[in-house]
Amino acid sequence: MKMLMIVFRRSIVERIHALLKEYDVNAFTELHNVAGRGETGPNVEFFLSPGPNSMILTAVSEQLAYRLIEGFTRFKAEQGTDQPNHVHVFILPCEQAV
């Protein structure tokens, strides 16, 4: 089992949900207003911010995890180079304890 951590601009939440639905991912935890600092600079909620981030955590089979990575890679490529990449996906080992 793998845990995917998907961090994205809140402005594209519908597109992220659509991608998850396309791969039949219907169980996940979504966190809103996630602040931090990354390659595009700080992300905090104030009037000059490019918008809040959200994060989705989902535990899926290893096979599905790599299919999703391919889907997110394709999604980023479709955004083109003229738009900043507003989605990052991390894959972590995952073992259910309880």
C-alpha positions in Angstrom: 0.0 0.0 0.0 1.1 3.6 -0.7 0.1 6.9 0.6 -0.1 9.7 -1.9 0.2 13.3 -0.6 -1.2 15.7 -3.2 -0.6 19.4 -2.6 -2.3 21.9 -5.0 -3.7 25.4 -5.3 -7.3 25.5 -4.1 -8.2 27.0 -7.5 -7.9 23.7 -9.2 -9.7 21.5 -6.7 -12.4 20.4 -9.1 -9.8 19.2 -11.6 -8.0 17.3 -8.9 -11.2 15.7 -7.8 -12.1 14.8 -11.4 -8.7 13.1 -11.8 -9.2 11.0 -8.6 -12.7 10.1 -9.7 -11.3 9.0 -13.1 -9.1 6.5 -11.3 -11.9 5.4 -9.0 -10.3 6.9 -5.9 -13.2 7.7 -3.6 -11.6 7.5 -0.2 -9.3 10.3 0.9 -8.7 13.0 3.5 -8.7 16.6 2.3 -7.1 19.5 4.2 -7.8 23.1 3.3 -5.8 26.3 3.7 -2.4 24.5 3.9 0.4 27.0 4.3 4.0 26.6 3.6 7.0 27.5 1.4 8.0 25.8 -1.8 9.5 26.4 -5.2 6.9 29.0 -6.0 7.6 30.9 -2.7 5.6 31.2 0.5 2.0 30.3 0.6 0.1 31.9 3.4 -3.3 33.5 3.4 -3.0 37.2 2.9 -4.1 39.6 0.1 -1.0 39.2 -2.1 -0.9 35.4 -1.9 -1.6 33.5 -5.1 -4.3 31.6 -3.2 -4.4 28.9 -0.5 -3.2 25.4 -1.0 -5.1 22.2 -0.2 -3.7 18.8 0.4 -5.2 15.3 -0.2 -4.0 12.2 1.5 -5.1 8.9 0.0 -4.0 5.3 0.7 -4.1 3.1 -2.4 -2.6 -0.1 -3.7 0.9 0.2 -5.1 -0.4 -0.5 -8.6 -3.0 2.3 -8.4 -0.4 4.7 -6.9 1.8 4.4 -9.9 -1.1 4.7 -12.3 -2.2 7.9 -10.4 1.4 9.3 -10.7 1.2 8.8 -14.5 -2.2 10.6 -14.5 -0.8 13.5 -12.5 2.3 13.7 -14.7 0.0 13.9 -17.7 -2.2 16.5 -16.0 0.9 18.7 -15.3 2.1 18.4 -18.9 -1.4 19.4 -20.2 -1.1 22.6 -18.1 1.8 23.7 -20.3 5.0 25.6 -19.5 3.3 29.0 -19.5 1.4 28.1 -16.3 3.1 27.5 -12.9 2.9 23.9 -11.7 0.3 24.2 -9.0 0.2 20.5 -8.1 2.8 18.3 -6.4 2.4 14.6 -5.6 4.5 12.7 -3.2 4.4 8.9 -2.6 5.1 7.4 0.8 5.1 3.8 2.1 1.9 3.1 4.0 0.9 0.3 6.3 -2.5 0.3 8.1 -2.0 -0.2 11.8 -5.6 -0.3 13.1 
